[in-house]
Amino acid sequence: MPGPFEQLDFLYMPSRDVARDLDYFSATLGGRVVFAIESTGTRVAAVSLTDAPPLVLLADHVDGERPILVYRVRDLRESLKTLESRGWTREHTFEIPQGPCCSFRTPGGHRVALYQLTRPEVSGHFEGRRDF
């Protein structure tokens, strides 16, 4: 049975120093800085390493060492029902700027999230913003 995944849009990377990591991903690896936002003590930077997704998001509010793979799905509610019918257990449901999201860990500890793109205009709102 195929999964509900449409596309891997974001790779959320935990970062202890977002500015330093952003400099490495852009200056050393040649990535294009999409945005670097600081708000209420939290820093998030987006870097595009290729012309196609995923967008690498460096974030100091993401705990742990493993990245979170954030996949877009057509319908989050239906996707969660499909996965639950296969024995999957949901963990955290919340909102990201682009829409509703649900994150979970696999039995091996990998971190995955599914989201439904309900606010496509948000990406353009952040693009080019440089707070740091």
N, C-alpha and C positions, 0 to 999 in steps of 0.2 A: 504494500500500500504506500503510495507516495505521501510525503509530508506536506504540510500547509505552507512551506516556505516559498516566497517569491524571489527574494534577493537579500544578500548580506549587505546591508547599507552602512553599518557602523561597526567599528572595532574599538570598544572602550578600553583604554589602557590605563591601569592605575599608575599614578605618577607621584613621586615624593617632591619633585621640583619641576613644575610644568614649564616654566620659562627655560630652564636648562634643557629639558627634553625637546621642547619646541625648537630651540636653536639647533640641536643635533639633527632632528628630523628634517629641518629646512636647509640649514647651511651645509651639513655633511652629507645627508642622504638626497638632497635636492628636491624635497617636497615643497609644494606650494601651500603657504599659510592661508587658510580660509578665514579663520578668526582666532582671536585670543581674548577671552572674556574673563573678567574678574567681577564677581558680584557677591555681596554678603560674606566675604572671606573665602570664597570658593573660586578656583581657577579651572577653566576648561579651554583647551585649544584644539582646533581642528586642522589637520594637515592632509592634503591630498597627495598621495605618492604616485598615483596613476590617473589616467583619464576616466577610468571607470571606478565604481564603488569597490570596496568599502572606503569610507572616510575614516581616518584614524583620529580618534578623540583622546587626547591626553587629559586626564582628570585627577585632581588631588582629593576629590571626595569619594573616589572608588576604593574600597578596602581590598586587601589581599594582594596577591602577586599575579593572579591569572587574569587575562583580558576577558571581557564580556562580548560575545558575538551577538550582535543585534540584527535580527532578521525581520524584514517587512513581510506581513501577511495581508491577504485581501480582507479578511474579516476576523478580528481578534477573538471575538466570542465563539465563533464557529471553530476556529483553529484550536482553541483551548478545549472545547468539547471533543473534538477529534482526538487530540492527544490524551485526554482523560479516558476515553474509551479504550485506549491502548495501555492503560495502567500508569500513565504519567500523573504526577502530583504537582499542582501549582504551588508557588511560594509567594512571591510579591507581585501585586498588581498596583500600578501607579501611572502617572502621566509623565511623559517627556514632552518637550516643546512640540514635537511633530504629531503626537497623539497618544492614545492609551497603550500601555505596555505591560508585559508580564515577564518577570525574570525567574530563573530557576537554575539549579545545579544538576548535572547528570550524576549518576551513581559514582563515576570516576572523579568528580569534582570540577568538571568543566562548567563554565558559566555561559548561559545562553539566555537571550531575551527575544520575545516576539513583540512586534508593535504594528499597529494599524495606522497608516498615514492618513490622518484626518485634517491636518493643517499643513498642506504642502508649501504655503507661502512663508512659513517660519524660516526655512533655510535661507531665503533671500534676505530676510531681516538681519541675520547674523553676519552674513558674508561681508568681509572687509573690515569688520570691527576689530580694533587692536587696543585693548586696555593695558597691555603690558608687552 
